[in-house]
């Protein structure tokens, strides 16, 4: 995730959006390439070394700091329909799980429970906040763009939100084959939805806040929950 986010700086849209936010925060735009170089180095370290508690804490602090600064600057980002900040919750869960498994030397019922709750939360937060409580024009405008004109965009987005919230709740309550099927559908949705939305808004692939990039650890986490809770088949 760190590596992919860092390499996004090669795209002009990434630099334009990142530079605009830096200016609004009163920071020099020269900070952007330096930050990306640091993220690239951090990603390489994470990739090539075993988990260490201090590295986990450092990554968590970066994610939290980034989230708090942007949330204070622009609170509505917390309810972004693309999860630019809300998906950071799953990143923190993944970091905590990796650290715990490394410490224990194995998966435990506790770490499986943490991961299951964390992966379910993405459906609850993305369904509740951007689709039901704080609908935003950028998502509403996508409805007529895909050819759906016979129903109100607000109603359709709200219905999708209810479905996502229900999906998150069921991911916490179901067991056995029904849970396995649900998690399979969620994993497929984490692949299909960005592809579909990306057709309409391709710049999201290179957005500096990485809304689609963050789907990668969530997808892996969902599949691990599927395997650990429902067997390895």
Secondary structure, 3 states (H helix, E strand, C coil): CHHHHHHHHHCHHHHHHHHHHHHHCCCCCHHHHHHHHHHHHHHHHHHHCCCCHHHHHHHHHHHHHHHHHHHHHCHHHHHCCCCCCCCHHHHHHHHHHHHHHHHHCCCCHHHHHHHHHHHHHHHHHHHHHHHHHCCCHHHHHHHHHCCCCCCCHHHHHHHHHHHHHHHHHHHHHCCHHHHHHHHHHHHHHHHHHHHHHHHHCHHHHHCCCCCCCCHHHHHHHHHHHHHHHHCCC
